[in-house]
Structure formats: structure tokens, C-alpha cells
Amino acid sequence: MLMFLLPWLGEAQGSRDLDAKPMTTTPPAAIQPDARQNIPGRLVHKVDPKYPKKARKANVQGQIVLRATIDVDGEVSDVSIASGDLVLAEEAVDAVRSWKFTPYTQNGTPVRVLQSLTFNFVAGKKVAELDPLSPATFEDAQSSTIQKRVSSRESVFRVGGGVTPPKAVYSPDPGYDEKARKAKYQGTCSLSMIVGSDGRPRDIKVVRAIGKGLDAKAVEAVSSWKFEPATRDGKPVAVFINVEVSFHLY
């Protein structure tokens, strides 16, 4: 039996009325390091992302940027998709989730970091090529992304302080990727998006990826949703919200 624990918006899970403030993703708790005292971890277990056959046949190629949270033990705990084609990005997510690093350290103490990873899917190659790793950071990648998006197009608000939440009036369930179904794979991905003053979602980003084709299914479904827009002083406004989409097989 297939059942979806469909999205929640705000703190009240399962509520399609959006009667709470939107969730914010908490960044890794860490201190901005002094570069002279910070020693980056070393990648000790690496799986190359495979170039999907369908993407190669369709000549879909390009650059994928992921942001991986690397814990104090060197394990990858979370992966977000910063940019790039979702079909290619899913393959990169599946690979990176199994990577292992020696711990990144600050003053000799293991620390949790946010590491950007850039992959290039090039025609004629069977696997993606990884660019040299850039220095790890401790900044909230989601916040910087939000600022870039808010500065464009219409003004974007957060729910609260006189801004009422949007209400989902049409929210069809996502499909289940066959690869994930056969593997009996389950999980929850987190998406961020802007709901415009017209009630339509845009700028949908995967802030916590689960791979196996399910992130793409979640984005595809949420892209078709329709909302009664948020309001401020009685007028429709655009707002930033987060949504979690859970996939479960029973």
C-alpha cells in the first residue's frame, strides 16, 4: 500500500490551512573558524555519480551544485540541491550521501561544516566530474539563497507580524519513482519556495534531498499546487515558506 504523509507548511504538520508560521531550516551549529586554525577533512570514500542513460540520450548535461552537511565524524548527514537539472542532481545526491570524510577540525577539535560540491555532467562521460573542493563554510546557505531571491521580482514576506499565511486550495499527491519503489526506499525531502501574490509557487528549491528520484517527484507535484495567497493589510503578497514531502510504502 502506498501512502503519502503529505506536506506541511509551518509548524503544524499535516495542516493544509497553513495556520502556523513557516518552518525554517536550522543551520549546523558551529563557530566561524579562523582559516589558519581550520583543517579541512579529506575525502576517503567516494562514489562517482553516474550519468543517467536517459539524460545522455537526450543530451542533457551541465553543472550541478550541491551543499553537503558533514558531521563531526566525517559522515554526510544532509544534502541540498543548490542548482542544476534535477534528473542529474538526483544521481549526485545518491552518490554523495554515501561519501565519507576525515573530520574537519578547528583548533584540533572536529567540527560540523557545510561543504559545496560542484559536479559536471559532460557528454561522452559515464560519470560526473567533481571540481576541486572549495573551502567549507559555516554560513546558512539557505539564508543567502533567500536574500538573492527576495531581491528580485516582487517583495517577499514571511508569515507573521500582520502577514497572514497562504492556504493550499489544490495540492495533488506526488507520484512514487519506480526506482525508489523497487528499492522500497522511503524518506522525507524538504522544499523551500515562494508563493506569489497570485497564489502560485515559484523558485522551488530542494533544501534537504533524499535522492532516488523522489526529490524530482516532490518538486513536480508542488509546482502544480495552487494557493489562496497570503495577505498583508488585506492585500495579496508573496511569502517564503518551507514544505516537507514524505514518501512511505506500506
Phi, psi and chi 1 to 4 in degrees:
 res  aa     phi    psi   chi1   chi2   chi3   chi4
   1 MET       -  136.8  176.8  179.3  178.1      -
   2 LEU  -108.3  126.3  171.3   63.0      -      -
   3 MET  -137.9  139.0 -175.4  179.3   78.6      -
   4 PHE  -106.0  127.8  -64.0  105.0      -      -
   5 LEU   -87.0   89.2  -62.0 -179.4      -      -
   6 LEU   -73.3  164.8  -90.4  179.5      -      -
   7 PRO   -54.7  153.8   19.8  -19.2      -      -
   8 TRP  -122.0  150.9   59.1  -85.2      -      -
   9 LEU  -129.5  123.0  -60.5  100.6      -      -
  10 GLY    91.7 -165.8      -      -      -      -
  11 GLU   -82.4  -23.2  -63.7  174.9   -8.5      -
  12 ALA   -86.2  103.7      -      -      -      -
  13 GLN   -67.8  142.3  -65.7 -165.6   26.3      -
  14 GLY    81.0   -4.2      -      -      -      -
  15 SER   -85.5  121.2  171.1      -      -      -
  16 ARG   -91.9   -2.4  -66.2 -160.9  177.6 -172.4
  17 ASP   -89.7   -6.1  -71.9  -25.1      -      -
  18 LEU    51.8   54.5  -48.8 -178.9      -      -
  19 ASP   -94.5   20.7   54.1   -0.1      -      -
  20 ALA  -139.9  168.8      -      -      -      -
  21 LYS   -69.6  146.8  -67.0 -176.2  178.5 -180.0
  22 PRO   -67.3  147.4   23.7  -33.3      -      -
  23 MET   -65.8  145.4  177.5 -163.3   76.8      -
  24 THR  -117.9  141.3   55.4      -      -      -
  25 THR   -79.6  126.6  -58.2      -      -      -
  26 THR   -82.6  124.4  -56.4      -      -      -
  27 PRO   -73.2  160.3   28.3  -35.1      -      -
  28 PRO   -56.1  134.9  -23.1   33.3      -      -
  29 ALA   -78.5  110.9      -      -      -      -
  30 ALA  -159.2  167.5      -      -      -      -
  31 ILE  -105.6  138.4  -58.7  172.2      -      -
  32 GLN   -59.6  119.6 -179.0   65.7   37.2      -
  33 PRO   -82.7  156.1   33.1  -35.9      -      -
  34 ASP   -81.6  124.5 -178.5  -34.1      -      -
  35 ALA   -55.9  -30.4      -      -      -      -
  36 ARG   -72.5  -18.7  -66.0  170.0  -62.1  178.0
  37 GLN  -106.3   -5.7  -59.5  170.7  -29.8      -
  38 ASN   -95.5  128.8 -174.4   55.2      -      -
  39 ILE  -115.7  116.9  -61.0  177.3      -      -
  40 PRO   -68.0  151.5   25.6  -34.6      -      -
  41 GLY   -74.5  164.7      -      -      -      -
  42 ARG  -113.1  134.3 -178.3  168.0   53.1   86.7
  43 LEU   -73.1  114.0 -177.4   57.1      -      -
  44 VAL  -109.2  -16.6  -66.8      -      -      -
  45 HIS  -137.9  118.5  176.0   71.8      -      -
  46 LYS  -133.7  131.8  175.2  175.1  174.0  -76.7
  47 VAL  -115.0  125.5  175.2      -      -      -
  48 ASP   -76.8  134.4  -68.5  -39.9      -      -
  49 PRO   -65.7  130.3  -19.1   32.2      -      -
  50 LYS   -78.8  145.0  -64.6  179.7 -179.4  178.6
  51 TYR   -81.7  112.5 -158.4  145.2      -      -
  52 PRO   -56.2  135.2  -21.4   32.8      -      -
  53 LYS   -58.0  -43.0  -69.8 -177.5  179.6  179.0
  54 LYS   -62.5  -38.7  -71.5 -176.0  179.1  180.0
  55 ALA   -67.9  -38.9      -      -      -      -
  56 ARG   -66.4  -41.9  -81.9 -170.2  -75.8  144.6
  57 LYS   -65.4  -34.0  -71.3 -179.1  179.2  178.8
  58 ALA   -87.2    2.8      -      -      -      -
  59 ASN    59.6   34.6 -161.6   32.4      -      -
  60 VAL   -84.9  118.3  176.3      -      -      -
  61 GLN  -145.4  172.9   55.2 -175.5  -38.3      -
  62 GLY   145.1 -171.6      -      -      -      -
  63 GLN  -101.0  138.5 -170.9  175.4   82.7      -
  64 ILE  -119.5  132.2  -58.5  -61.9      -      -
  65 VAL  -118.2  122.0  179.1      -      -      -
  66 LEU  -113.2  157.5  -54.8 -177.7      -      -
  67 ARG  -123.6  118.1  -69.9 -168.2  176.8   97.1
  68 ALA  -109.1  132.5      -      -      -      -
  69 THR   -88.2  119.9  -61.1      -      -      -
  70 ILE  -107.7  119.4  -57.5  171.8      -      -
  71 ASP   -76.9  175.7  -76.2  -26.0      -      -
  72 VAL   -64.0  -19.9  -65.6      -      -      -
  73 ASP   -93.0    3.3   59.3   -0.4      -      -
  74 GLY    87.7    0.7      -      -      -      -
  75 GLU   -83.6  148.3  -62.2  -78.7   -6.9      -
  76 VAL   -86.5  117.5  175.4      -      -      -
  77 SER   -97.7  -36.5   60.1      -      -      -
  78 ASP  -139.1  149.3  -78.7  -43.8      -      -
  79 VAL  -135.9  131.4 -177.7      -      -      -
  80 SER  -117.7  153.6   66.0      -      -      -
  81 ILE  -100.7  111.2  -59.1  172.0      -      -
  82 ALA   -81.7  -39.9      -      -      -      -
  83 SER  -164.5  161.0   63.9      -      -      -
  84 GLY   113.9  168.0      -      -      -      -
  85 ASP   -63.7  131.7 -179.1   87.5      -      -
  86 LEU   -64.1  -35.9  -92.8 -180.0      -      -
  87 VAL   -62.2  -43.7  173.7      -      -      -
  88 LEU   -71.2  -40.0  -59.8  178.4      -      -
  89 ALA   -62.3  -36.3      -      -      -      -
  90 GLU   -60.4  -39.2  -67.3  -90.9   23.9      -
  91 GLU   -65.5  -39.3  -67.2  -67.3  -25.9      -
  92 ALA   -66.5  -40.9      -      -      -      -
  93 VAL   -60.8  -47.1  169.0      -      -      -
  94 ASP   -57.2  -39.6  -71.4  -18.1      -      -
  95 ALA   -71.7  -48.6      -      -      -      -
  96 VAL   -64.9  -31.8  169.8      -      -      -
  97 ARG   -60.7  -19.8  -75.5  168.7   62.4   87.8
  98 SER   -99.4    0.8   67.7      -      -      -
  99 TRP   -70.7  157.5  -75.1   13.7      -      -
 100 LYS  -138.0  133.4  173.1   75.7  175.4  179.8
 101 PHE  -119.0  155.3  -66.3   77.4      -      -
 102 THR   -72.2  150.5   58.1      -      -      -
 103 PRO   -59.4  141.1  -25.6   36.4      -      -
 104 TYR   -76.0  139.9  -71.7   64.8      -      -
 105 THR  -129.0  151.6   61.1      -      -      -
 106 GLN  -130.7  119.7  179.9 -173.2   -0.8      -
 107 ASN    55.4   35.4  -64.2  -33.1      -      -
 108 GLY    83.6   -1.9      -      -      -      -
 109 THR  -106.2  129.1  -58.5      -      -      -
 110 PRO   -59.3  137.8  -24.6   36.0      -      -
 111 VAL  -131.8  159.4  -69.4      -      -      -
 112 ARG   -90.4  133.7 -164.4  179.4 -173.3 -158.2
 113 VAL  -133.9  165.7  -59.2      -      -      -
 114 LEU  -112.9  115.7 -170.4   64.3      -      -
 115 GLN  -114.0  123.3  177.2   68.5   65.6      -
 116 SER   -79.5  139.8  -70.3      -      -      -
 117 LEU  -130.5  123.5  -56.7  168.4      -      -
 118 THR  -114.3  123.4  -59.4      -      -      -
 119 PHE  -115.8  146.1  -63.5   92.1      -      -
 120 ASN  -120.1  117.5  -65.5  -72.1      -      -
 121 PHE   -95.2  111.3  -72.9   84.4      -      -
 122 VAL  -117.0  136.8 -178.6      -      -      -
 123 ALA   -54.3  136.6      -      -      -      -
 124 GLY    94.2  -11.6      -      -      -      -
 125 LYS  -104.1  142.0  -57.7  -77.2 -173.4  178.0
 126 LYS   -87.4  -20.3  -68.6 -174.0  176.7 -178.9
 127 VAL  -131.1  160.2  -62.8      -      -      -
 128 ALA   -78.7  149.1      -      -      -      -
 129 GLU   -98.0  132.8  -61.8  176.7  -17.0      -
 130 LEU   -92.1  127.1  175.3   67.2      -      -
 131 ASP   -70.9  157.4  -77.8   -3.1      -      -
 132 PRO   -54.4  140.2  -27.0   36.4      -      -
 133 LEU   -67.9  133.7  -62.6 -175.4      -      -
 134 SER   -82.2  163.5   57.7      -      -      -
 135 PRO   -58.4  139.6  -25.3   35.4      -      -
 136 ALA   -71.0  151.9      -      -      -      -
 137 THR  -128.3  169.6   65.5      -      -      -
 138 PHE  -118.7    7.4  -63.7   87.1      -      -
 139 GLU   -77.5  158.2   66.4 -178.6    3.0      -
 140 ASP   -79.9  103.4 -178.8   -3.7      -      -
 141 ALA   -60.9  -34.6      -      -      -      -
 142 GLN   -66.0  -41.0 -173.9 -169.7   36.3      -
 143 SER   -61.7  -41.9  -67.9      -      -      -
 144 SER   -66.2  -35.0   60.9      -      -      -
 145 THR   -66.1  -41.4  -58.9      -      -      -
 146 ILE   -59.5  -45.3  -67.1  170.6      -      -
 147 GLN   -60.8  -38.6  -68.0  -56.4  -43.1      -
 148 LYS   -65.8  -38.7  -69.8  177.2 -177.1  177.5
 149 ARG   -75.6  -37.8  -76.4 -171.0  -83.5  165.2
 150 VAL   -66.3  -30.2  167.7      -      -      -
 151 SER   -73.2  -10.9   63.5      -      -      -
 152 SER  -107.2  159.7   63.0      -      -      -
 153 ARG    57.0 -139.4  -55.5  176.5   82.7  171.3
 154 GLU   -80.2  164.9   60.5 -173.6  -29.3      -
 155 SER   -64.3  139.9  -63.4      -      -      -
 156 VAL  -120.9  132.4 -179.8      -      -      -
 157 PHE  -114.5  170.7  -60.9   87.2      -      -
 158 ARG  -108.4  152.4  -76.0 -172.7  177.4  -83.8
 159 VAL   -67.7  138.5  174.7      -      -      -
 160 GLY   116.5  163.8      -      -      -      -
 161 GLY    62.1   39.2      -      -      -      -
 162 GLY    95.5   -5.1      -      -      -      -
 163 VAL  -100.3  116.5  178.2      -      -      -
 164 THR   -81.2  151.7   64.5      -      -      -
 165 PRO   -75.8  154.9   29.1  -36.4      -      -
 166 PRO   -74.0  160.0   27.8  -34.1      -      -
 167 LYS  -125.0  127.0  -64.3 -179.9 -178.9  179.9
 168 ALA   -71.7  124.0      -      -      -      -
 169 VAL  -110.8  -12.5  -65.0      -      -      -
 170 TYR  -150.0  111.8  176.2   72.0      -      -
 171 SER  -143.7   76.1   51.8      -      -      -
 172 PRO   -63.7  149.8   24.6  -35.1      -      -
 173 ASP   -68.5  147.8  -63.8   -6.6      -      -
 174 PRO   -76.7  156.6   28.6  -35.1      -      -
 175 GLY   -80.8  169.2      -      -      -      -
 176 TYR  -108.9  122.6 -143.8  105.9      -      -
 177 ASP   -61.6  135.7 -174.1   84.9      -      -
 178 GLU   -63.1  -35.7  -76.9  -54.5  -50.4      -
 179 LYS   -62.3  -42.1 -179.6  171.4   64.9  174.2
 180 ALA   -69.2  -38.3      -      -      -      -
 181 ARG   -63.1  -45.7 -172.3 -163.8  -58.5  -83.4
 182 LYS   -64.4  -33.2  -70.4  178.7 -179.3  178.5
 183 ALA   -85.1   -1.0      -      -      -      -
 184 LYS    53.6   42.1  -62.9 -177.8  179.1 -180.0
 185 TYR   -90.0  135.0 -175.1   76.1      -      -
 186 GLN  -132.1  162.2  -53.3  178.1   93.3      -
 187 GLY   165.7  179.2      -      -      -      -
 188 THR  -128.6  125.8  -59.8      -      -      -
 189 CYS  -107.0  150.8   70.6      -      -      -
 190 SER  -111.4  132.8  -64.7      -      -      -
 191 LEU  -118.8  145.1  -51.9  177.3      -      -
 192 SER  -113.2  150.4   69.2      -      -      -
 193 MET  -163.4  166.1   64.0 -178.1  178.1      -
 194 ILE  -109.4  127.8  -67.6  172.0      -      -
 195 VAL   -97.3  112.9  176.7      -      -      -
 196 GLY   -70.4  171.5      -      -      -      -
 197 SER   -66.0  -12.4   58.2      -      -      -
 198 ASP   -92.2    2.4   59.5   -3.1      -      -
 199 GLY    82.1    8.7      -      -      -      -
 200 ARG  -106.6  138.7  -65.8 -174.4  178.5  -82.3
 201 PRO   -76.1  148.4   26.9  -32.8      -      -
 202 ARG  -152.0  171.4   69.6  168.9 -168.6  -96.3
 203 ASP    50.3   46.7  -63.7  -11.4      -      -
 204 ILE   -76.2  127.8  -58.8  172.1      -      -
 205 LYS  -125.4  146.1  -59.1  -69.3 -176.0 -177.5
 206 VAL   -91.2  107.6 -180.0      -      -      -
 207 VAL   -95.0  -16.9  -64.3      -      -      -
 208 ARG  -142.9  104.5 -173.7 -176.3  -59.8  122.6
 209 ALA   -89.5  149.4      -      -      -      -
 210 ILE  -119.7  -12.0   54.9  175.5      -      -
 211 GLY    76.4 -163.5      -      -      -      -
 212 LYS    57.0   25.8  -59.4  -66.2 -175.3 -174.9
 213 GLY    82.4   -3.8      -      -      -      -
 214 LEU   -78.1  -30.9  -62.6 -179.2      -      -
 215 ASP   -62.7  -42.2  -59.0  -55.0      -      -
 216 ALA   -64.2  -38.5      -      -      -      -
 217 LYS   -64.5  -39.5  -70.0  -65.4 -174.9 -178.7
 218 ALA   -65.4  -45.4      -      -      -      -
 219 VAL   -63.3  -42.0  170.6      -      -      -
 220 GLU   -59.3  -44.3  179.9 -177.4    7.1      -
 221 ALA   -68.6  -49.0      -      -      -      -
 222 VAL   -63.5  -30.3  171.3      -      -      -
 223 SER   -61.4  -24.7  -63.7      -      -      -
 224 SER   -93.8   -3.7   69.0      -      -      -
 225 TRP   -66.7  156.3  -72.6   11.3      -      -
 226 LYS  -131.3  143.4  -64.4  178.2 -177.8  178.2
 227 PHE  -126.7  153.6  -65.1   81.3      -      -
 228 GLU   -81.1  117.2 -179.4 -178.7  -48.2      -
 229 PRO   -62.3  157.5   22.8  -33.0      -      -
 230 ALA   -66.5  158.6      -      -      -      -
 231 THR  -131.9  153.7   62.1      -      -      -
 232 ARG  -139.8  121.0 -178.0  170.8 -177.1  -98.7
 233 ASP    55.7   35.1  -62.4  -31.4      -      -
 234 GLY    81.3    0.1      -      -      -      -
 235 LYS  -110.8  141.8  -63.3  179.9 -179.7 -179.7
 236 PRO   -62.1  136.2  -21.7   34.3      -      -
 237 VAL  -137.6  162.0  -65.7      -      -      -
 238 ALA   -85.8  141.4      -      -      -      -
 239 VAL  -134.8  155.2  -68.1      -      -      -
 240 PHE   -98.2  130.2  175.7   85.4      -      -
 241 ILE  -138.7  164.4   61.9  173.1      -      -
 242 ASN  -116.6  147.5  -79.5   32.9      -      -
 243 VAL  -133.8  139.5  177.8      -      -      -
 244 GLU  -109.5  133.4  -75.4 -165.8  -13.3      -
 245 VAL  -120.8  119.4 -178.3      -      -      -
 246 SER  -106.6  139.7  -65.6      -      -      -
 247 PHE  -117.3  122.2  -64.5   83.5      -      -
 248 HIS  -137.2  140.6  -68.0  -76.2      -      -
 249 LEU  -109.8  133.7  -72.4  167.4      -      -
 250 TYR  -127.3      -  -66.8   96.6      -      -
